């Protein structure tokens, strides 16, 4: 399979499959993940939850303002 063929298939993969590919590419490039498997699973879970319910997200500026207000109390 050629590189263009591989790239054309990537959008058809699930999020978990793309995450697996990212981790494998990082391994091949010599990068060790500073995260444990449990941390990776938690991040993957939270990302999937966000993707399933993206409308519940708030803009960064709104979140930052709310956090700063809570820290002032």
PDB file of N, CA, C, O and CB in Angstrom:
ATOM      1  N   UNK A   1       0.847  -1.174   0.000  1.00  0.00           N
ATOM      2  CA  UNK A   1       0.000   0.000   0.000  1.00  0.00           C
ATOM      3  C   UNK A   1       0.896   1.242   0.000  1.00  0.00           C
ATOM      4  O   UNK A   1       1.871   1.319   0.747  1.00  0.00           O
ATOM      5  CB  UNK A   1      -0.965  -0.005   1.225  1.00  0.00           C
ATOM      6  N   UNK A   2       0.553   2.189  -0.833  1.00  0.00           N
ATOM      7  CA  UNK A   2       1.357   3.407  -0.946  1.00  0.00           C
ATOM      8  C   UNK A   2       0.981   4.415   0.147  1.00  0.00           C
ATOM      9  O   UNK A   2      -0.069   4.299   0.780  1.00  0.00           O
ATOM     10  CB  UNK A   2       1.175   4.042  -2.341  1.00  0.00           C
ATOM     11  N   UNK A   3       1.842   5.387   0.352  1.00  0.00           N
ATOM     12  CA  UNK A   3       1.575   6.420   1.355  1.00  0.00           C
ATOM     13  C   UNK A   3       0.267   7.163   1.058  1.00  0.00           C
ATOM     14  O   UNK A   3      -0.522   7.371   1.980  1.00  0.00           O
ATOM     15  CB  UNK A   3       2.742   7.415   1.414  1.00  0.00           C
ATOM     16  N   UNK A   4       0.006   7.572  -0.191  1.00  0.00           N
ATOM     17  CA  UNK A   4      -1.275   8.246  -0.456  1.00  0.00           C
ATOM     18  C   UNK A   4      -2.484   7.355  -0.154  1.00  0.00           C
ATOM     19  O   UNK A   4      -3.513   7.841   0.316  1.00  0.00           O
ATOM     20  CB  UNK A   4      -1.330   8.698  -1.910  1.00  0.00           C
ATOM     21  N   UNK A   5      -2.360   6.064  -0.421  1.00  0.00           N
ATOM     22  CA  UNK A   5      -3.462   5.145  -0.117  1.00  0.00           C
ATOM     23  C   UNK A   5      -3.682   5.039   1.397  1.00  0.00           C
ATOM     24  O   UNK A   5      -4.818   5.012   1.870  1.00  0.00           O
ATOM     25  CB  UNK A   5      -3.176   3.747  -0.713  1.00  0.00           C
ATOM     26  N   UNK A   6      -2.584   4.981   2.138  1.00  0.00           N
ATOM     27  CA  UNK A   6      -2.682   4.916   3.598  1.00  0.00           C
ATOM     28  C   UNK A   6      -3.335   6.187   4.127  1.00  0.00           C
ATOM     29  O   UNK A   6      -4.241   6.126   4.958  1.00  0.00           O
ATOM     30  CB  UNK A   6      -1.283   4.716   4.239  1.00  0.00           C
ATOM     31  N   UNK A   7      -2.875   7.334   3.646  1.00  0.00           N
ATOM     32  CA  UNK A   7      -3.430   8.608   4.097  1.00  0.00           C
ATOM     33  C   UNK A   7      -4.914   8.736   3.767  1.00  0.00           C
ATOM     34  O   UNK A   7      -5.664   9.346   4.530  1.00  0.00           O
ATOM     35  CB  UNK A   7      -2.664   9.760   3.472  1.00  0.00           C
ATOM     36  N   UNK A   8      -5.341   8.177   2.655  1.00  0.00           N
ATOM     37  CA  UNK A   8      -6.749   8.222   2.267  1.00  0.00           C
ATOM     38  C   UNK A   8      -7.612   7.365   3.194  1.00  0.00           C
ATOM     39  O   UNK A   8      -8.799   7.645   3.366  1.00  0.00           O
ATOM     40  CB  UNK A   8      -6.913   7.756   0.820  1.00  0.00           C
ATOM     41  N   UNK A   9      -7.038   6.344   3.781  1.00  0.00           N
ATOM     42  CA  UNK A   9      -7.783   5.457   4.670  1.00  0.00           C
ATOM     43  C   UNK A   9      -7.900   5.982   6.095  1.00  0.00           C
ATOM     44  O   UNK A   9      -8.816   5.586   6.817  1.00  0.00           O
ATOM     45  CB  UNK A   9      -7.133   4.112   4.693  1.00  0.00           C
ATOM     46  N   UNK A  10      -7.004   6.856   6.514  1.00  0.00           N
ATOM     47  CA  UNK A  10      -6.982   7.326   7.902  1.00  0.00           C
ATOM     48  C   UNK A  10      -8.311   7.925   8.356  1.00  0.00           C
ATOM     49  O   UNK A  10      -8.759   7.603   9.457  1.00  0.00           O
ATOM     50  CB  UNK A  10      -5.890   8.349   8.072  1.00  0.00           C
ATOM     51  N   UNK A  11      -8.964   8.778   7.570  1.00  0.00           N
ATOM     52  CA  UNK A  11     -10.239   9.339   8.043  1.00  0.00           C
ATOM     53  C   UNK A  11     -11.330   8.287   8.283  1.00  0.00           C
ATOM     54  O   UNK A  11     -12.302   8.558   8.989  1.00  0.00           O
ATOM     55  CB  UNK A  11     -10.743  10.348   7.043  1.00  0.00           C
ATOM     56  N   UNK A  12     -11.181   7.122   7.719  1.00  0.00           N
ATOM     57  CA  UNK A  12     -12.176   6.059   7.878  1.00  0.00           C
ATOM     58  C   UNK A  12     -12.009   5.288   9.187  1.00  0.00           C
ATOM     59  O   UNK A  12     -12.882   4.506   9.566  1.00  0.00           O
ATOM     60  CB  UNK A  12     -12.092   5.097   6.709  1.00  0.00           C
ATOM     61  N   UNK A  13     -10.890   5.507   9.877  1.00  0.00           N
ATOM     62  CA  UNK A  13     -10.609   4.776  11.111  1.00  0.00           C
ATOM     63  C   UNK A  13     -11.341   5.389  12.292  1.00  0.00           C
ATOM     64  O   UNK A  13     -11.729   6.557  12.267  1.00  0.00           O
ATOM     65  CB  UNK A  13      -9.109   4.749  11.385  1.00  0.00           C
ATOM     66  N   UNK A  14     -11.522   4.579  13.327  1.00  0.00           N
ATOM     67  CA  UNK A  14     -12.121   5.079  14.559  1.00  0.00           C
ATOM     68  C   UNK A  14     -11.091   5.907  15.317  1.00  0.00           C
ATOM     69  O   UNK A  14      -9.899   5.866  15.014  1.00  0.00           O
ATOM     70  CB  UNK A  14     -12.644   3.911  15.438  1.00  0.00           C
ATOM     71  N   UNK A  15     -11.559   6.645  16.290  1.00  0.00           N
ATOM     72  CA  UNK A  15     -10.655   7.432  17.123  1.00  0.00           C
ATOM     73  C   UNK A  15      -9.634   6.537  17.800  1.00  0.00           C
ATOM     74  O   UNK A  15      -8.448   6.861  17.846  1.00  0.00           O
ATOM     75  CB  UNK A  15     -11.439   8.225  18.170  1.00  0.00           C
ATOM     76  N   UNK A  16     -10.093   5.415  18.322  1.00  0.00           N
ATOM     77  CA  UNK A  16      -9.185   4.484  19.004  1.00  0.00           C
ATOM     78  C   UNK A  16      -8.130   3.948  18.039  1.00  0.00           C
ATOM     79  O   UNK A  16      -6.967   3.799  18.414  1.00  0.00           O
ATOM     80  CB  UNK A  16      -9.975   3.316  19.624  1.00  0.00           C
ATOM     81  N   UNK A  17      -8.521   3.662  16.812  1.00  0.00           N
ATOM     82  CA  UNK A  17      -7.559   3.161  15.829  1.00  0.00           C
ATOM     83  C   UNK A  17      -6.522   4.236  15.478  1.00  0.00           C
ATOM     84  O   UNK A  17      -5.336   3.938  15.339  1.00  0.00           O
ATOM     85  CB  UNK A  17      -8.292   2.693  14.555  1.00  0.00           C
ATOM     86  N   UNK A  18      -6.979   5.487  15.336  1.00  0.00           N
ATOM     87  CA  UNK A  18      -6.034   6.573  15.049  1.00  0.00           C
ATOM     88  C   UNK A  18      -5.092   6.809  16.228  1.00  0.00           C
ATOM     89  O   UNK A  18      -3.907   7.078  16.033  1.00  0.00           O
ATOM     90  CB  UNK A  18      -6.792   7.869  14.714  1.00  0.00           C
ATOM     91  N   UNK A  19      -5.616   6.709  17.448  1.00  0.00           N
ATOM     92  CA  UNK A  19      -4.762   6.842  18.631  1.00  0.00           C
ATOM     93  C   UNK A  19      -3.702   5.744  18.666  1.00  0.00           C
ATOM     94  O   UNK A  19      -2.549   5.997  19.015  1.00  0.00           O
ATOM     95  CB  UNK A  19      -5.608   6.798  19.912  1.00  0.00           C
ATOM     96  N   UNK A  20      -4.093   4.549  18.312  1.00  0.00           N
ATOM     97  CA  UNK A  20      -3.144   3.429  18.273  1.00  0.00           C
ATOM     98  C   UNK A  20      -2.045   3.692  17.241  1.00  0.00           C
ATOM     99  O   UNK A  20      -0.873   3.404  17.484  1.00  0.00           O
ATOM    100  CB  UNK A  20      -3.878   2.105  17.947  1.00  0.00           C
ATOM    101  N   UNK A  21      -2.428   4.231  16.112  1.00  0.00           N
ATOM    102  CA  UNK A  21      -1.448   4.564  15.069  1.00  0.00           C
ATOM    103  C   UNK A  21      -0.495   5.645  15.558  1.00  0.00           C
ATOM    104  O   UNK A  21       0.713   5.555  15.335  1.00  0.00           O
ATOM    105  CB  UNK A  21      -2.158   5.029  13.779  1.00  0.00           C
ATOM    106  N   UNK A  22      -1.032   6.677  16.232  1.00  0.00           N
ATOM    107  CA  UNK A  22      -0.169   7.737  16.777  1.00  0.00           C
ATOM    108  C   UNK A  22       0.856   7.161  17.747  1.00  0.00           C
ATOM    109  O   UNK A  22       2.035   7.511  17.697  1.00  0.00           O
ATOM    110  CB  UNK A  22      -1.016   8.812  17.484  1.00  0.00           C
ATOM    111  N   UNK A  23       0.395   6.271  18.635  1.00  0.00           N
ATOM    112  CA  UNK A  23       1.323   5.665  19.604  1.00  0.00           C
ATOM    113  C   UNK A  23       2.373   4.817  18.897  1.00  0.00           C
ATOM    114  O   UNK A  23       3.544   4.847  19.274  1.00  0.00           O
ATOM    115  CB  UNK A  23       0.554   4.805  20.624  1.00  0.00           C
ATOM    116  N   UNK A  24       1.974   4.066  17.884  1.00  0.00           N
ATOM    117  CA  UNK A  24       2.922   3.229  17.152  1.00  0.00           C
ATOM    118  C   UNK A  24       3.940   4.092  16.415  1.00  0.00           C
ATOM    119  O   UNK A  24       5.126   3.762  16.402  1.00  0.00           O
ATOM    120  CB  UNK A  24       2.182   2.314  16.161  1.00  0.00           C
ATOM    121  N   UNK A  25       3.508   5.179  15.808  1.00  0.00           N
ATOM    122  CA  UNK A  25       4.434   6.083  15.120  1.00  0.00           C
ATOM    123  C   UNK A  25       5.415   6.702  16.107  1.00  0.00           C
ATOM    124  O   UNK A  25       6.598   6.845  15.798  1.00  0.00           O
ATOM    125  CB  UNK A  25       3.661   7.187  14.379  1.00  0.00           C
ATOM    126  N   UNK A  26       4.936   7.069  17.287  1.00  0.00           N
ATOM    127  CA  UNK A  26       5.818   7.633  18.306  1.00  0.00           C
ATOM    128  C   UNK A  26       6.867   6.602  18.716  1.00  0.00           C
ATOM    129  O   UNK A  26       8.038   6.940  18.893  1.00  0.00           O
ATOM    130  CB  UNK A  26       5.005   8.098  19.538  1.00  0.00           C
ATOM    131  N   UNK A  27       6.447   5.345  18.865  1.00  0.00           N
ATOM    132  CA  UNK A  27       7.402   4.267  19.199  1.00  0.00           C
ATOM    133  C   UNK A  27       8.460   4.130  18.108  1.00  0.00           C
ATOM    134  O   UNK A  27       9.653   4.028  18.393  1.00  0.00           O
ATOM    135  CB  UNK A  27       6.659   2.916  19.390  1.00  0.00           C
ATOM    136  N   UNK A  28       8.008   4.129  16.864  1.00  0.00           N
ATOM    137  CA  UNK A  28       8.931   3.962  15.741  1.00  0.00           C
ATOM    138  C   UNK A  28       9.913   5.123  15.640  1.00  0.00           C
ATOM    139  O   UNK A  28      11.050   4.949  15.202  1.00  0.00           O
ATOM    140  CB  UNK A  28       8.154   3.826  14.438  1.00  0.00           C
ATOM    141  N   UNK A  29       9.466   6.310  16.047  1.00  0.00           N
ATOM    142  CA  UNK A  29      10.329   7.488  16.014  1.00  0.00           C
ATOM    143  C   UNK A  29      11.200   7.605  17.261  1.00  0.00           C
ATOM    144  O   UNK A  29      11.975   8.552  17.400  1.00  0.00           O
ATOM    145  CB  UNK A  29       9.490   8.738  15.861  1.00  0.00           C
ATOM    146  N   UNK A  30      11.069   6.640  18.162  1.00  0.00           N
ATOM    147  CA  UNK A  30      11.919   6.616  19.341  1.00  0.00           C
ATOM    148  C   UNK A  30      11.419   7.426  20.517  1.00  0.00           C
ATOM    149  O   UNK A  30      12.175   7.695  21.451  1.00  0.00           O
ATOM    150  CB  UNK A  30      13.244   7.089  18.980  1.00  0.00           C
ATOM    151  N   UNK A  31      10.150   7.821  20.484  1.00  0.00           N
ATOM    152  CA  UNK A  31       9.603   8.586  21.599  1.00  0.00           C
ATOM    153  C   UNK A  31       8.943   7.635  22.585  1.00  0.00           C
ATOM    154  O   UNK A  31       8.099   6.822  22.207  1.00  0.00           O
ATOM    155  CB  UNK A  31       8.591   9.649  21.101  1.00  0.00           C
ATOM    156  N   UNK A  32       9.326   7.739  23.832  1.00  0.00           N
ATOM    157  CA  UNK A  32       8.669   6.969  24.884  1.00  0.00           C
ATOM    158  C   UNK A  32       7.569   7.819  25.476  1.00  0.00           C
ATOM    159  O   UNK A  32       7.759   9.007  25.738  1.00  0.00           O
ATOM    160  CB  UNK A  32       9.677   6.520  25.980  1.00  0.00           C
ATOM    161  N   UNK A  33       6.426   7.210  25.686  1.00  0.00           N
ATOM    162  CA  UNK A  33       5.323   7.948  26.286  1.00  0.00           C
ATOM    163  C   UNK A  33       5.590   8.153  27.772  1.00  0.00           C
ATOM    164  O   UNK A  33       5.890   7.197  28.488  1.00  0.00           O
ATOM    165  CB  UNK A  33       3.985   7.207  26.071  1.00  0.00           C
ATOM    166  N   UNK A  34       5.482   9.385  28.234  1.00  0.00           N
ATOM    167  CA  UNK A  34       5.664   9.632  29.670  1.00  0.00           C
ATOM    168  C   UNK A  34       4.427   9.225  30.466  1.00  0.00           C
ATOM    169  O   UNK A  34       4.414   9.328  31.693  1.00  0.00           O
ATOM    170  CB  UNK A  34       5.981  11.113  29.919  1.00  0.00           C
ATOM    171  N   UNK A  35       3.395   8.767  29.775  1.00  0.00           N
ATOM    172  CA  UNK A  35       2.144   8.393  30.425  1.00  0.00           C
ATOM    173  C   UNK A  35       2.056   6.888  30.622  1.00  0.00           C
ATOM    174  O   UNK A  35       2.594   6.108  29.836  1.00  0.00           O
ATOM    175  CB  UNK A  35       0.954   8.883  29.610  1.00  0.00           C
ATOM    176  N   UNK A  36       1.370   6.500  31.683  1.00  0.00           N
ATOM    177  CA  UNK A  36       1.117   5.077  31.910  1.00  0.00           C
ATOM    178  C   UNK A  36      -0.037   4.640  31.017  1.00  0.00           C
ATOM    179  O   UNK A  36      -0.740   5.474  30.445  1.00  0.00           O
ATOM    180  CB  UNK A  36       0.800   4.789  33.414  1.00  0.00           C
ATOM    181  N   UNK A  37      -0.226   3.342  30.902  1.00  0.00           N
ATOM    182  CA  UNK A  37      -1.356   2.824  30.116  1.00  0.00           C
ATOM    183  C   UNK A  37      -2.681   3.305  30.706  1.00  0.00           C
ATOM    184  O   UNK A  37      -3.617   3.612  29.967  1.00  0.00           O
ATOM    185  CB  UNK A  37      -1.325   1.275  30.068  1.00  0.00           C
ATOM    186  N   UNK A  38      -2.760   3.371  32.047  1.00  0.00           N
ATOM    187  CA  UNK A  38      -3.978   3.831  32.709  1.00  0.00           C
ATOM    188  C   UNK A  38      -4.259   5.297  32.375  1.00  0.00           C
ATOM    189  O   UNK A  38      -5.409   5.675  32.149  1.00  0.00           O
ATOM    190  CB  UNK A  38      -3.863   3.645  34.231  1.00  0.00           C
ATOM    191  N   UNK A  39      -3.209   6.122  32.346  1.00  0.00           N
ATOM    192  CA  UNK A  39      -3.385   7.535  32.009  1.00  0.00           C
ATOM    193  C   UNK A  39      -3.818   7.692  30.551  1.00  0.00           C
ATOM    194  O   UNK A  39      -4.675   8.517  30.235  1.00  0.00           O
ATOM    195  CB  UNK A  39      -2.081   8.318  32.265  1.00  0.00           C
ATOM    196  N   UNK A  40      -3.229   6.908  29.685  1.00  0.00           N
ATOM    197  CA  UNK A  40      -3.607   6.950  28.270  1.00  0.00           C
ATOM    198  C   UNK A  40      -5.066   6.544  28.109  1.00  0.00           C
ATOM    199  O   UNK A  40      -5.807   7.175  27.355  1.00  0.00           O
ATOM    200  CB  UNK A  40      -2.693   6.026  27.427  1.00  0.00           C
ATOM    201  N   UNK A  41      -5.484   5.487  28.818  1.00  0.00           N
ATOM    202  CA  UNK A  41      -6.872   5.030  28.749  1.00  0.00           C
ATOM    203  C   UNK A  41      -7.829   6.108  29.260  1.00  0.00           C
ATOM    204  O   UNK A  41      -8.900   6.309  28.687  1.00  0.00           O
ATOM    205  CB  UNK A  41      -7.051   3.736  29.562  1.00  0.00           C
ATOM    206  N   UNK A  42      -7.446   6.803  30.335  1.00  0.00           N
ATOM    207  CA  UNK A  42      -8.286   7.866  30.879  1.00  0.00           C
ATOM    208  C   UNK A  42      -8.413   9.009  29.879  1.00  0.00           C
ATOM    209  O   UNK A  42      -9.511   9.520  29.661  1.00  0.00           O
ATOM    210  CB  UNK A  42      -7.712   8.383  32.210  1.00  0.00           C
ATOM    211  N   UNK A  43      -7.318   9.408  29.278  1.00  0.00           N
ATOM    212  CA  UNK A  43      -7.349  10.474  28.273  1.00  0.00           C
ATOM    213  C   UNK A  43      -8.204  10.060  27.082  1.00  0.00           C
ATOM    214  O   UNK A  43      -9.023  10.843  26.601  1.00  0.00           O
ATOM    215  CB  UNK A  43      -5.922  10.823  27.807  1.00  0.00           C
ATOM    216  N   UNK A  44      -8.015   8.831  26.606  1.00  0.00           N
ATOM    217  CA  UNK A  44      -8.816   8.337  25.478  1.00  0.00           C
ATOM    218  C   UNK A  44     -10.297   8.345  25.818  1.00  0.00           C
ATOM    219  O   UNK A  44     -11.128   8.718  24.990  1.00  0.00           O
ATOM    220  CB  UNK A  44      -8.378   6.920  25.084  1.00  0.00           C
ATOM    221  N   UNK A  45     -10.628   7.931  27.040  1.00  0.00           N
ATOM    222  CA  UNK A  45     -12.020   7.892  27.487  1.00  0.00           C
ATOM    223  C   UNK A  45     -12.621   9.290  27.531  1.00  0.00           C
ATOM    224  O   UNK A  45     -13.740   9.512  27.066  1.00  0.00           O
ATOM    225  CB  UNK A  45     -12.122   7.235  28.864  1.00  0.00           C
ATOM    226  N   UNK A  46     -11.872  10.227  28.091  1.00  0.00           N
ATOM    227  CA  UNK A  46     -12.381  11.599  28.188  1.00  0.00           C
ATOM    228  C   UNK A  46     -12.500  12.259  26.822  1.00  0.00           C
ATOM    229  O   UNK A  46     -13.428  13.032  26.584  1.00  0.00           O
ATOM    230  CB  UNK A  46     -11.475  12.434  29.082  1.00  0.00           C
ATOM    231  N   UNK A  47     -11.565  11.957  25.922  1.00  0.00           N
ATOM    232  CA  UNK A  47     -11.648  12.494  24.569  1.00  0.00           C
ATOM    233  C   UNK A  47     -12.871  11.939  23.846  1.00  0.00           C
ATOM    234  O   UNK A  47     -13.580  12.682  23.168  1.00  0.00           O
ATOM    235  CB  UNK A  47     -10.369  12.170  23.782  1.00  0.00           C
ATOM    236  N   UNK A  48     -13.120  10.648  23.986  1.00  0.00           N
ATOM    237  CA  UNK A  48     -14.293  10.028  23.361  1.00  0.00           C
ATOM    238  C   UNK A  48     -15.576  10.625  23.932  1.00  0.00           C
ATOM    239  O   UNK A  48     -16.528  10.874  23.193  1.00  0.00           O
ATOM    240  CB  UNK A  48     -14.276   8.495  23.569  1.00  0.00           C
ATOM    241  N   UNK A  49     -15.604  10.855  25.250  1.00  0.00           N
ATOM    242  CA  UNK A  49     -16.773  11.465  25.882  1.00  0.00           C
ATOM    243  C   UNK A  49     -17.016  12.862  25.321  1.00  0.00           C
ATOM    244  O   UNK A  49     -18.156  13.237  25.046  1.00  0.00           O
ATOM    245  CB  UNK A  49     -16.590  11.529  27.410  1.00  0.00           C
ATOM    246  N   UNK A  50     -15.949  13.622  25.153  1.00  0.00           N
ATOM    247  CA  UNK A  50     -16.082  14.965  24.573  1.00  0.00           C
ATOM    248  C   UNK A  50     -16.598  14.882  23.136  1.00  0.00           C
ATOM    249  O   UNK A  50     -17.477  15.648  22.743  1.00  0.00           O
ATOM    250  CB  UNK A  50     -14.726  15.710  24.611  1.00  0.00           C
ATOM    251  N   UNK A  51     -16.050  13.954  22.359  1.00  0.00           N
ATOM    252  CA  UNK A  51     -16.471  13.844  20.964  1.00  0.00           C
ATOM    253  C   UNK A  51     -17.945  13.438  20.860  1.00  0.00           C
ATOM    254  O   UNK A  51     -18.634  13.826  19.917  1.00  0.00           O
ATOM    255  CB  UNK A  51     -15.589  12.827  20.223  1.00  0.00           C
ATOM    256  N   UNK A  52     -18.420  12.659  21.831  1.00  0.00           N
ATOM    257  CA  UNK A  52     -19.829  12.257  21.843  1.00  0.00           C
ATOM    258  C   UNK A  52     -20.741  13.372  22.321  1.00  0.00           C
ATOM    259  O   UNK A  52     -21.941  13.342  22.048  1.00  0.00           O
ATOM    260  CB  UNK A  52     -20.017  11.038  22.721  1.00  0.00           C
ATOM    261  N   UNK A  53     -20.200  14.359  23.030  1.00  0.00           N
ATOM    262  CA  UNK A  53     -21.008  15.413  23.625  1.00  0.00           C
ATOM    263  C   UNK A  53     -20.299  16.765  23.494  1.00  0.00           C
ATOM    264  O   UNK A  53     -20.192  17.510  24.468  1.00  0.00           O
ATOM    265  CB  UNK A  53     -21.302  15.096  25.105  1.00  0.00           C
ATOM    266  N   UNK A  54     -19.824  17.070  22.305  1.00  0.00           N
ATOM    267  CA  UNK A  54     -19.017  18.275  22.082  1.00  0.00           C
ATOM    268  C   UNK A  54     -19.772  19.564  22.393  1.00  0.00           C
ATOM    269  O   UNK A  54     -19.149  20.564  22.750  1.00  0.00           O
ATOM    270  CB  UNK A  54     -18.537  18.310  20.652  1.00  0.00           C
ATOM    271  N   UNK A  55     -21.090  19.562  22.267  1.00  0.00           N
ATOM    272  CA  UNK A  55     -21.864  20.777  22.533  1.00  0.00           C
ATOM    273  C   UNK A  55     -21.824  21.191  23.995  1.00  0.00           C
ATOM    274  O   UNK A  55     -22.200  22.315  24.328  1.00  0.00           O
ATOM    275  CB  UNK A  55     -23.296  20.578  22.108  1.00  0.00           C
ATOM    276  N   UNK A  56     -21.373  20.300  24.874  1.00  0.00           N
ATOM    277  CA  UNK A  56     -21.290  20.656  26.295  1.00  0.00           C
ATOM    278  C   UNK A  56     -20.022  21.450  26.615  1.00  0.00           C
ATOM    279  O   UNK A  56     -19.882  21.953  27.730  1.00  0.00           O
ATOM    280  CB  UNK A  56     -21.337  19.395  27.153  1.00  0.00           C
ATOM    281  N   UNK A  57     -19.112  21.570  25.676  1.00  0.00           N
ATOM    282  CA  UNK A  57     -17.859  22.296  25.893  1.00  0.00           C
ATOM    283  C   UNK A  57     -18.129  23.796  25.968  1.00  0.00           C
ATOM    284  O   UNK A  57     -19.096  24.301  25.400  1.00  0.00           O
ATOM    285  CB  UNK A  57     -16.844  21.987  24.767  1.00  0.00           C
ATOM    286  N   UNK A  58     -17.243  24.497  26.689  1.00  0.00           N
ATOM    287  CA  UNK A  58     -17.350  25.953  26.769  1.00  0.00           C
ATOM    288  C   UNK A  58     -16.058  26.560  26.224  1.00  0.00           C
ATOM    289  O   UNK A  58     -15.016  25.905  26.230  1.00  0.00           O
ATOM    290  CB  UNK A  58     -17.620  26.425  28.243  1.00  0.00           C
ATOM    291  N   UNK A  59     -16.118  27.801  25.758  1.00  0.00           N
ATOM    292  CA  UNK A  59     -14.910  28.445  25.228  1.00  0.00           C
ATOM    293  C   UNK A  59     -13.845  28.595  26.322  1.00  0.00           C
ATOM    294  O   UNK A  59     -14.167  28.748  27.501  1.00  0.00           O
ATOM    295  CB  UNK A  59     -15.256  29.827  24.630  1.00  0.00           C
ATOM    296  N   UNK A  60     -12.575  28.550  25.911  1.00  0.00           N
ATOM    297  CA  UNK A  60     -11.462  28.650  26.844  1.00  0.00           C
ATOM    298  C   UNK A  60     -11.557  29.921  27.684  1.00  0.00           C
ATOM    299  O   UNK A  60     -11.349  29.868  28.896  1.00  0.00           O
ATOM    300  CB  UNK A  60     -10.137  28.615  26.090  1.00  0.00           C
ATOM    301  N   UNK A  61     -11.861  31.049  27.074  1.00  0.00           N
ATOM    302  CA  UNK A  61     -11.918  32.318  27.800  1.00  0.00           C
ATOM    303  C   UNK A  61     -12.966  32.261  28.910  1.00  0.00           C
ATOM    304  O   UNK A  61     -12.747  32.785  30.002  1.00  0.00           O
ATOM    305  CB  UNK A  61     -12.228  33.476  26.835  1.00  0.00           C
ATOM    306  N   UNK A  62     -14.094  31.630  28.629  1.00  0.00           N
ATOM    307  CA  UNK A  62     -15.154  31.495  29.639  1.00  0.00           C
ATOM    308  C   UNK A  62     -14.690  30.596  30.789  1.00  0.00           C
ATOM    309  O   UNK A  62     -14.914  30.914  31.957  1.00  0.00           O
ATOM    310  CB  UNK A  62     -16.445  30.923  29.000  1.00  0.00           C
ATOM    311  N   UNK A  63     -14.058  29.496  30.463  1.00  0.00           N
ATOM    312  CA  UNK A  63     -13.544  28.590  31.489  1.00  0.00           C
ATOM    313  C   UNK A  63     -12.492  29.279  32.347  1.00  0.00           C
ATOM    314  O   UNK A  63     -12.528  29.194  33.575  1.00  0.00           O
ATOM    315  CB  UNK A  63     -12.955  27.331  30.845  1.00  0.00           C
ATOM    316  N   UNK A  64     -11.553  29.964  31.694  1.00  0.00           N
ATOM    317  CA  UNK A  64     -10.471  30.645  32.409  1.00  0.00           C
ATOM    318  C   UNK A  64     -11.026  31.707  33.352  1.00  0.00           C
ATOM    319  O   UNK A  64     -10.587  31.815  34.497  1.00  0.00           O
ATOM    320  CB  UNK A  64      -9.487  31.283  31.415  1.00  0.00           C
ATOM    321  N   UNK A  65     -11.977  32.479  32.880  1.00  0.00           N
ATOM    322  CA  UNK A  65     -12.593  33.510  33.699  1.00  0.00           C
ATOM    323  C   UNK A  65     -13.283  32.895  34.913  1.00  0.00           C
ATOM    324  O   UNK A  65     -13.151  33.408  36.024  1.00  0.00           O
ATOM    325  CB  UNK A  65     -13.592  34.321  32.872  1.00  0.00           C
ATOM    326  N   UNK A  66     -14.004  31.821  34.715  1.00  0.00           N
ATOM    327  CA  UNK A  66     -14.688  31.137  35.805  1.00  0.00           C
ATOM    328  C   UNK A  66     -13.691  30.588  36.815  1.00  0.00           C
ATOM    329  O   UNK A  66     -13.901  30.700  38.023  1.00  0.00           O
ATOM    330  CB  UNK A  66     -15.560  30.009  35.261  1.00  0.00           C
ATOM    331  N   UNK A  67     -12.625  30.004  36.331  1.00  0.00           N
ATOM    332  CA  UNK A  67     -11.595  29.456  37.217  1.00  0.00           C
ATOM    333  C   UNK A  67     -10.913  30.562  38.023  1.00  0.00           C
ATOM    334  O   UNK A  67     -10.703  30.420  39.227  1.00  0.00           O
ATOM    335  CB  UNK A  67     -10.550  28.678  36.403  1.00  0.00           C
ATOM    336  N   UNK A  68     -10.574  31.649  37.360  1.00  0.00           N
ATOM    337  CA  UNK A  68      -9.941  32.771  38.058  1.00  0.00           C
ATOM    338  C   UNK A  68     -10.861  33.345  39.134  1.00  0.00           C
ATOM    339  O   UNK A  68     -10.406  33.721  40.215  1.00  0.00           O
ATOM    340  CB  UNK A  68      -9.553  33.870  37.059  1.00  0.00           C
ATOM    341  N   UNK A  69     -12.143  33.409  38.835  1.00  0.00           N
ATOM    342  CA  UNK A  69     -13.110  33.906  39.815  1.00  0.00           C
ATOM    343  C   UNK A  69     -13.167  32.974  41.027  1.00  0.00           C
ATOM    344  O   UNK A  69     -13.218  33.441  42.165  1.00  0.00           O
ATOM    345  CB  UNK A  69     -14.511  34.041  39.174  1.00  0.00           C
ATOM    346  N   UNK A  70     -13.161  31.698  40.797  1.00  0.00           N
ATOM    347  CA  UNK A  70     -13.196  30.726  41.909  1.00  0.00           C
ATOM    348  C   UNK A  70     -11.923  30.802  42.738  1.00  0.00           C
ATOM    349  O   UNK A  70     -11.975  30.629  43.956  1.00  0.00           O
ATOM    350  CB  UNK A  70     -13.385  29.292  41.374  1.00  0.00           C
ATOM    351  N   UNK A  71     -10.789  31.055  42.113  1.00  0.00           N
ATOM    352  CA  UNK A  71      -9.533  31.125  42.835  1.00  0.00           C
ATOM    353  C   UNK A  71      -9.419  32.387  43.686  1.00  0.00           C
ATOM    354  O   UNK A  71      -8.699  32.401  44.684  1.00  0.00           O
ATOM    355  CB  UNK A  71      -8.385  31.057  41.866  1.00  0.00           C
ATOM    356  N   UNK A  72     -10.126  33.441  43.296  1.00  0.00           N
ATOM    357  CA  UNK A  72     -10.109  34.682  44.055  1.00  0.00           C
ATOM    358  C   UNK A  72     -10.903  34.569  45.356  1.00  0.00           C
ATOM    359  O   UNK A  72     -10.690  35.353  46.281  1.00  0.00           O
ATOM    360  CB  UNK A  72     -10.660  35.812  43.210  1.00  0.00           C
ATOM    361  N   UNK A  73     -11.793  33.624  45.432  1.00  0.00           N
ATOM    362  CA  UNK A  73     -12.666  33.474  46.619  1.00  0.00           C
ATOM    363  C   UNK A  73     -11.931  32.819  47.762  1.00  0.00           C
ATOM    364  O   UNK A  73     -12.507  32.616  48.831  1.00  0.00           O
ATOM    365  CB  UNK A  73     -13.913  32.653  46.278  1.00  0.00           C
TER     366      UNK A  73
END
